[in-house]
Amino acid sequence: MGTGSAVIGAYVLAGELALAGDDHRTAFARYEDRLRPYVTQCQEGGRGAGAFLAPATRDALDARNAALNSPSAVAAMLQQGHDISAALALEDYPARSAAAVRARW
């Protein structure tokens, strides 16, 4: 979920910076508030990924291969990623930014 998190993070940071005008401290604080729960879930979901993807023992390697060859196990892994991503509602920053710029003028 690293690449998706990076894209989402860039979008939210750019949007919050646009909304905050010259106040980067406010933008950074809002960015942190909006993304911290999402990033925490992504990190928790990835804690066992290294050991799962690069197992240290033959038994663990066999278990990993069995899981990756199981349609229901793969579906469960994909569902977990989907659930984490779907829980984050993204702002319509282009519309909000345009309104904020109009309000300043």
Stockholm file with secondary structure:
# STOCKHOLM 1.0

chainA/1-105         MGTGSAVIGAYVLAGELALAGDDHRTAFARYEDRLRPYVTQCQEGGRGAGAFLAPATRDALDARNAALNSPSAVAAMLQQGHDISAALALEDYPARSAAAVRARW
#=GR chainA/1-105 SS CHHHHHHHHHHHHHHHHHHHTTCHHHHHHHHHHHHHHHHHHHHHHHTTHHHHHSCSSHHHHHHHHHHHTCHHHHHHHHHHHHHHHHTCCCCCHHHHHHHHHHHHC
#=GC SS_cons         CHHHHHHHHHHHHHHHHHHHTTCHHHHHHHHHHHHHHHHHHHHHHHTTHHHHHSCSSHHHHHHHHHHHTCHHHHHHHHHHHHHHHHTCCCCCHHHHHHHHHHHHC
//
